[in-house]
């Protein structure tokens, strides 16, 4: 039989490659950083070539490392699944997922039937209480959060890139004094989400309107309520274009025709070690493939 490298060396390589950090990989495998480095070096010696470009505080796979990871990572995942299936004693896999209500209703729930068809064993406990990132590992396995960026100590995958739209009631365009120019925001109440406080400032700066102050700024912790407030004529909402498109609400219109790239994105986030859990990995792979925008990067 052809000789193989130690399984511990392969495990160390895959973990370090996925996390991009010897320190983070060592923590996940309950090793010291020097011990994990030695395991990776054992694999490199076995193969006879380096697998990483070593940089300050980080690792980056080289071309050989990329090719090897593409072959080894699925094998390691299959081994993990096989062991988990033999030891779990149950057919049901459960994921505790934190997600904002608007993303859940617009993007997630319309596709959950597909997830159930592909993985009938996977069941979701949905939590929309907010502050999900702070509760990772303490009540939640994974979170779909909206943020400008994510703590690098966590595993994260960007799910979209978006534009900031100015959204208001249709009568703002058809009334006796139509709101057609951005300068007219001085007569309007601006609606913003507490988790996205910079949407208005970012849009205003990009539009060259730093001197414009709205009549008032009202804050919401619910995107769905923001859309309804805008539809009721209570103000103009600074929200993502996807929220406007997915709402399909005839009462709402996009104002001014100015599109500004949002500083915020939706992210899939979990603790790095959680990616070793089959429910987390199944959902992650599905949401990235099925729901995430192809240009999310």
FENNOR-V83352 format. One record per residue. PHI is phi in whole degrees, -180 to 180 (* if undefined). OMEGA is omega as a letter, one per 40 degrees, with the letter a starting at -180 (none if undefined). BURIAL is I if it has 16 or more other ideal C-beta (glycine too) atoms within 10 Angstrom, else O. Layout:
<<PHI OMEGA BURIAL> <PHI OMEGA BURIAL>>
This chain:
<<* i O> <-65 a O> <-70 i O> <-117 i O> <-70 i I> <-59 i O> <-62 i O> <-65 i O> <-70 i I> <-65 i I> <-60 i I> <-64 i I> <-63 a I> <-62 a I> <-67 i I> <-64 i I> <-66 a I> <-71 a I> <-94 i I> <68 a I> <-157 i I> <-63 a I> <-62 a I> <-65 i I> <-65 i I> <-63 i I> <-63 a I> <-66 a I> <-99 i I> <58 i O> <-122 i I> <-79 i O> <-60 i O> <-62 i O> <-66 i O> <-67 i I> <-60 i I> <-64 i O> <-66 i I> <-63 i I> <-64 i O> <-61 i I> <-67 i I> <-63 i I> <-67 i O> <-63 a O> <-78 i O> <88 i O> <-160 i O> <-71 a O> <-116 a I> <-127 i I> <-97 a O> <-86 a O> <-121 i O> <-61 i O> <67 a O> <-157 i O> <-123 i I> <-135 i O> <-64 i I> <-88 a O> <-62 i O> <-66 i O> <-63 i I> <-60 a O> <-65 a O> <-68 i I> <-61 a I> <-60 i O> <-86 a O> <-83 a I> <-58 i I> <-62 i O> <-66 i O> <-64 i I> <-64 i I> <-65 i O> <-62 i O> <-62 i O> <-63 a O> <-64 i O> <-66 i O> <-64 a O> <-64 a O> <-79 a O> <-108 a O> <-73 i O> <72 i O> <-150 i O> <-86 a O> <-89 i O> <-109 a I> <-123 i O> <-119 i I> <-96 a I> <-114 i I> <-94 a I> <-155 i I> <-71 a I> <-57 a I> <-68 i I> <-64 a I> <-61 a I> <-75 a I> <-87 a I> <-110 a I> <-83 a I> <-65 i O> <-63 a O> <-114 a O> <-64 i O> <-61 i O> <-66 i O> <-62 a I> <-64 i O> <-66 a O> <-77 a O> <-135 a I> <-62 a O> <-80 a O> <-92 i I> <-121 a O> <-110 i I> <-100 a O> <-94 i O> <-126 a O> <-112 a O> <-74 a O> <90 a I> <54 a O> <-64 a I> <-60 a I> <-71 a O> <-107 i O> <-62 a I> <82 i O> <-131 a O> <111 i O> <-129 i I> <-87 a I> <-154 a I> <-139 i I> <-103 a I> <-117 i I> <-109 a I> <-162 i I> <-77 i O> <-154 a O> <-126 i I> <-48 a O> <-65 i O> <-75 i O> <-100 i I> <-81 i I> <-143 i I> <-138 i I> <-67 a I> <-104 i I> <-162 i I> <-128 a I> <-143 i I> <-111 i O> <-85 i I> <-107 i I> <-100 a I> <-118 a I> <-146 i I> <-69 a I> <-58 a O> <-67 i O> <-64 i I> <-97 a O> <-111 a O> <-75 a O> <-70 i O> <-127 a O> <-62 i O> <-93 a I> <-114 a O> <-119 a O> <-55 i I> <-60 a O> <-73 i I> <-61 i I> <-63 i O> <-103 a O> <-119 i I> <-87 i I> <-95 i I> <-110 i I> <-133 i I> <-90 a I> <-60 i O> <-83 a I> <-134 a I> <-67 a O> <-94 a O> <-62 a I> <-67 a I> <-62 i O> <-65 i I> <-64 a I> <-61 a I> <-66 a O> <-66 i O> <-83 i I> <72 a O> <-124 a O> <-59 a O> <-82 a O> <-87 i O> <-117 i O> <-72 i I> <-59 i O> <-163 i O> <-124 i O> <-107 a O> <-109 a O> <-129 i I> <-110 i O> <-137 i I> <-65 i I> <-63 i I> <-70 i O> <-62 i I> <-61 a I> <-68 i I> <-63 i I> <-64 i I> <-65 i I> <-83 i O> <81 a O> <-86 i O> <163 i I> <-109 a I> <-96 i I> <-99 a I> <-139 i I> <-73 i I> <-58 i O> <-64 i I> <-65 i I> <-66 a I> <-63 a O> <-73 a I> <-67 a I> <49 a O> <-101 a O> <-64 a O> <-78 a O> <-102 i I> <-137 i I> <-91 a O> <-99 i I> <76 i I> <70 i O> <-100 i I> <-112 a I> <-124 i I> <-62 a O> <-76 i I> <-77 a I> <-111 i I> <-139 i I> <-83 a I> <-131 i I> <-87 a I> <-136 i I> <-154 i I> <-71 a I> <-53 a I> <-66 a I> <-63 i I> <-66 i I> <-82 i I> <-86 a I> <-61 i I> <-59 a I> <-65 a I> <-67 i I> <-62 a I> <-67 i I> <-55 a I> <-63 a O> <-70 a I> <-66 i I> <-67 a O> <-76 a O> <-97 a O> <-106 a I> <-61 i I> <-62 a O> <-66 a O> <-96 a O> <-67 i I> <78 none O>>
